[in-house]
Amino acid sequence: RGREAVLGVFAARDPDGDDRLIRYALQTPQPQFTLDALSGALILTTALNFRTTPSFNLSISAADQGNPLLQSAATITVTVRDENNHDPAFKAMNYTFVVPELASIGTVVTQL
């Protein structure tokens, strides 16, 4: 948390040109993601919350730098996996147990 995470790197090829000149763009901007224009790395920039947004559909494009400029588009679906992010809770705030004085070592007092 609090750090950027690379979710994936997308690669496009230009069969009739220099594929090092391809530039990537996020066509459907979302504040949770950024797309590196040079590497195609999709980067998570903020925390995600399954309960508010369980998935994202992002459109990306790849364009060469030729003349005429040629481009291609793809859709990425990012599904947020629900994580156990809640503290455990007791059913009651206080418990009282009676243990016999002669209880053996290893006697289970209770099972919470």
Secondary structure by P-SEA (a helix, b strand, c coil): ccbbbbcbbbbbbccccccccbbbbbcccccccccccccccccccbbbbcccccbbbbbbbbbcccccccbbbbbbbbbbcccccccccccccbbbbbbccccccccccccc
